[in-house]
Amino acid sequence: MAWDAARGLKINRRERPSGIRPTVESKDKTSGSRRYEAVLPGFPIDVNGKSINNAGEPYPLLLVDNVSYLPMTWRYAHNEFGWRTDWGAQEGFQLTTEQQKVLHRIIAEDTEALFVEAESNRMLKVNKDLKGDPSLLDDKAKAGVNQLAEKRKPGVPFAGDPKQTAVRLGDSVYYDNIELMSLKPILEKAAAFYESQTEYENKGLDVQSEIMKLDDRTVLAVISVSSFLHIPPPYTPYTHEAFIVRDGKALPVPDLTQVPTRVVRNPDGSFWIASEAADRMTSRTPNVYGQLALLNVSGQLRGMNTKLGEKDIDLLASTNDGLTVKAYSDRFKAYHDSFIPLDAEERETYYHLDLQGKETRLFLYKGAGRGYVDSKGHIYVVDRQVNRISDLTSGQSRMWWDYALKR
């Protein structure tokens, strides 16, 4: 916000918002007996680079005691500044402005508290009932929490056996004498390119494999093919294909176009195969999706992204009867908190998936957030727009301002 006599008042939305601790005026200035007079400003007004015809507005800006007051209309609060407005019978009118994100995600818990990753490599302890103020953990406590976080992840990491490998024979890739895939489409595409672009050398294809044995009769094979090798890494084009090899047959894993990251074995002998979405804490690129497939006990493969109609599925918790997941389709909200302003209209759905892949909708979260399931099955969400944690199971929610969390 800026003002001068020549150019008038200019109000612009901040690029890097942060909360401002409110101040309470003295009783003399807020006396209910004092008479206030509001007038229309006589100077030009500019909001986010747009000139405002204030005299013609149904709800104009007003000048009181030489202070400009902005009307809390949807046009200004939501459209121009991206603020959130709410109304409750007990709380009354509530206005939430943009703030700096401090809370990122819950990674672990104990019986009474949640452990939350925060900005500047800090970790905060928050009571599960969301009462009281978060407390800062020291480095020793953080190390213990990180160990807990690793142990609570569903299933096991996908890891290829270095003794097992797929081989290329001619224009196909085989494992244990079973054809997994044909390379002809990739070879033909490359040949057409190099024929038209003779300045580049056709160096063929690079074929790599990772083979993981799931049980005595089931193997998960992932083939990675790099083409157009004249382009240096990490920009060399590549594709990933995943296959289940069982009883002498190979079946492609639907919806899985990335290297898997985790495998969950269920008590009935079925498997969940997941490739986790990119995370701002661990990845340099947002172009990695959350993908999930089910190999049921009958050997049938189901792609859960297609079934749920979502680009991304986050694997949150595993139990004997299935998974708790979050399904969504906005790539950036899995990657960086600050990409989502308050005026973004986001929706994320939490599901239970049984061992046959049937979904039961648990909650619809009206916003964007990072989900966490505690040991009692409560689903918590750390919002990506404001510093708020919600317990969807109990309906409780708590927001802290950025300046309070930085103390």
N, C-alpha and C positions, 0 to 999 in steps of 0.2 A: 504494500500500500504506500502511495506517495501523493503528496499534494504540494502545489505551489500556485501562486496567484495567477500566473500566466496560463498554465495548462490545466488547472483545476485538480480534481481527484482522480487518481488511477488506482484500481484494485485488480490485482492479478493472482491467479492460483499459483501457489508455491510448487516448485518442482521437487523439492525435498522437504516434505512437511514434517513437522514435529509439534507435539502438544505444548501448550503454554499454560503454566500453572496460574489458575485464576487468583486474583487479588480481591479482597473484600474492602470496600470503601468505608470510611468512617461514618458514624451515625449522622453527623452533621450534613454529609453529602447525600445521604439516602433517606432523609427525613420524609415521612409520608405527608407531612403538612405543607411541604414546599410545593409551589406551583411551577410547572414546567411548560414552556411554550415551544412548540415544534414549528419550524418553517421549512419551506423548500429551499435547498441550496441555490445560490445565484451563480455558481461556477460550473464549468463543464465536468461531466462524470464519464469515466471510461472503465468498463469492466471486461477484463480479459481481452483487451484490444478492441472492444466494440463500444462505440459511442452510445450513451443512454439518453433518450429524450425523456428526462425525468418528469417534466411537467405533464407529459402525456401518459405516464404510467398509472395504472389503477392503484398500485401500491408503490409510491415513490420512495426514494431515499429521503430521509428527513435530517434536519440540523437542529440539535438541542444543546444549548450551552456551548456552541461552537464545536460540537462533536457530531460526526456523521453517523447515522444509524441505518443499517441495511434491513429491509423487510425480510422476514423469514418465509418467503414464498418458495414454492417448488422450483421455480425458474432459477432463483439465485442459489438456494441451499443445495439443491441436487444437481441441476444442469450446469451451473457455472462453477461451483466449487466442490462438487462431489461429496458433500456432507450427508450424513445419515440422520433422518428424523424419525422419531418413534413417539407413540402416545400410549400411556397406560393409565387406567383409572386411579391407581395409587401413586404412580410415579409422576403423572402429568406429562407435559411436553418435554421430550429429551432430544438434544442435539449432539451428535457425535461428529467431530471434525477429524480430518486426517491426522495421523501421528506417525512417528517413526516406529518401525517394527523392532521390538526387542525380543519377544518370545518367538521361537521358531518351531520346535516340535518336542513332544514328550518321547523319551526313549526308554524309560524304565520306571520302576516304582518300588516302594516297600508297602508295608501294611497300612500306613497312614498317609503317605505322600506320593506325589508324582515328581519326577525329575525332568526338567525342561531345559533343552539347549537354548541358549540366548546369545545375543550379539556379543562380539568381541571375545569369542571363545569362552564365554562364561556358562555356568550351569546353575539353575535355580531350583530350589525345593518348594513345591506348592502343595498345600494340604488338599487331600482328595475331596473334602467338602467345600473347597474353594473359599474358605474363610481365612481371615488373617492375611498378612503380607508375605510374599515370597522371600526366602532367605538364600543367601549366596553360599555355594559349596566351595571348599578349598580344593587344591589340586589333588590331594590324597583321596578325598571323598569322590571327586570326579572320576578318578581312575577306577575306583570300585564300581561306580555307576556304569561306566562304559563296559566293564566286564559283564554286568547284569544285562545290559542291553544286547550284547552279542548272544548271550545264552537264551534270551527269550524269543529270538527270531524263529519263525516257523520253519520246520524241516531242516535240511542241510544245504550247504552251498553246492552248486553244480560244479563238479570237478572231474575232468577227464583223466582216464587211466593212461599214463605214459606208455604202458606196454601194449595198449590197444590202438589201432589206427585203421582208417579207411584208406583205400588205394584207388588210384585212377588207372583204369584200363581202357585205352582208346578214348572214346568220347563219353564215358560214364564213370561214376564213382561207385565202388563196391565196398561192402563190409562183410567179412565171413562168407564170401562168394555170393552175397545177396546184393543185387543192384539197388542202390539208394536213389540215384538221380542221374539224368542225362545232362551233359554239358553243352549239347548242341545249340540250344537257344542262345546261350551266352557267347559261344564261339562264333555263331553266325552274326550276331550283333557287332562283335568286335571286328570281324573280318570286313563287314560293310563300312565301318568307320575308317579302318586303316586303308581301305581301297580308295576312299574319297579324300583322305588326309595323309598323303604320301610323305609329308615331312616328319611324321612320327613312325617309330619302329614298333612293330607288333611283337611283343615279348611273350605272347601267350597268356596263360592263366596260372595263378598260384592257388593251389587247393590245399587247405588245411582241415584237420578233423579233430574233434574232441569226443571221446567215447566214454560213457559212464554206465556201469552195470547197475540196474535198479533192483533186480532180484535174479533168481536162478534162471529165469526164462525171458527176462526183459532187459533190453539195452536201449539207452537214449544216445543217439548219434547226431552230432551237430557238424555240418559241413559248411565251411567258410570259403567262398570263392572270390578272389580278387582279380579284376580284369582291368584293361587299359593301364598296364603297368608302367607306361611312360610317364604317368602322373605320380609324383613322389608321395610317400606316406607323410601325414596321415590322411591325405586327400584322395588316395587311390580308391576308386569305386569298388564296392564289395557287396556280396549278398550272403545271408545266412539261411540255411535250410536245416530244420530239425526233423528227425525220424525216430519212430519207435520200431525196433526190430524185435519180433517175437514169433516163435514157431516157424522160422524160416521165411517170414514175410516182413517187408518194410512198409510202414505207413507214415506219410507226412503228418507232422503235428500242426493242426490248424491254428491260425492266429499268431503263430510264433515266427517272427521274422528277425529275431535278435538271438544272440547267445543267451541261453537260460542263466539265471543267477541262483535260483533255489529250487529244490525238489522236496516235496512233502509226501511221505508214504503214510497212507491211512491204514487203520486196523484191518479193513476188509481186503487189503491188497491192491487197492487203487492208488493212483498217484496224481498229485497236482504238480504241474510244471510251470514255473513262473519266470518271467524276465522283468525285473523291477524297473520302474520309471526313473528317469534322471533326477538327481537330487542336487540342489545348489551347494550342499556341503561336500559332495564327492565327485561331481561331474562338471566338465567344461562345456558340455553341449546339452541343450534341452531336447534335442531330437532323438530321444530314447524313450520309448513308450512303456507303460505298464501292461504286460501281456500275460495271459493266463490260459492254460489248457488243462483238461482233465482226461486222464486215462483211467476209465472205470474198470471194475473187476472183470467185466466181460471182454475187455480188450478194445472197447470202443473209445475213440478220441473225440472230444468236444472242445471247440474253441469258445471260451467264455466271453471274449470281447464281442464276437459276433452275436452271441446269444443275448447279451445284455444291451447291445447296441451302443457301446461306448469305446472310445479310443484307448482309454486307460483303466486299468484295474490295479489298485494297491492291495497287496496281501497283508492283512493286519494281524490275524490270529488264527490258529489252527486248533480244533478240538476233535474228539473221536468221531463226531458226526458231521464234520465239514469245516468250512472256512467262514471267517468274517472278513469282508472286503469293502473297499470304497470304489465306486465306479464313476467316472467323469470323462470329459472330452476336451478340456482346455490344456494344451501343452505347457503353457508358460506357468500355470499355477503350481505345477509340480516342480518347477525349477527355481523360481526366485520370488520371494514374498512381495517385493516392491512393485512388481508388474501389475498388481491388482488395485485399482483405486476404489474408494468407497462407493462410487456410483456404478461399479460393474455389477451386472445382474447375473449372479452365479448360482448354480444348483449342483449339489453332489449327493449321491445316493449310497447309503450303506445297506449291504445285503448279507444274509446268511446263505451260503451255497452248500447243499447237501452232497453226499458222495455220488449222486447220480447227475449232479449239475443243476438241480432244480433250485431256483432262487426264491428267497422270501425277503421282501423289502422290510428293513428294520426302521430306518429313519431317512428323511429327506432333509439335508442341511441346506438352509437358504443362505448360501455364501460359499466361500472357498476356504478350506482348512486342511490341516494335517491330522489324520485320525490316529487313535491309539485305543487299544482294548486292554483293560486291566484284568487282573486275575479273577475278579468276580463277574466279568463280562460287561462291565460298564464301558460305553464308548465315549471317549473324550475327544474333543476337537480343539486344536489351537488355530484360531482364525488367522488368515493370511492378510487381512486388511487392517485389523486393529489388534491390540494386545488383550485378547479375550480367550478364555478357556470355557468350553461348554461341556457339561456332562449330559449327553443326549438321553441317556437312560433314565436319569432322575429329573431331567428338565431344568437343572440348575445351571447358572452361567455367571461369570464374573469377568469384568474388564478392569484393567489397570492402565493408567496413563503412562506414557513413555518416561516422563520425568520422575515418576514414583519408582519405576523399576531400575533406574540408573543410580539410585542412591547407594 
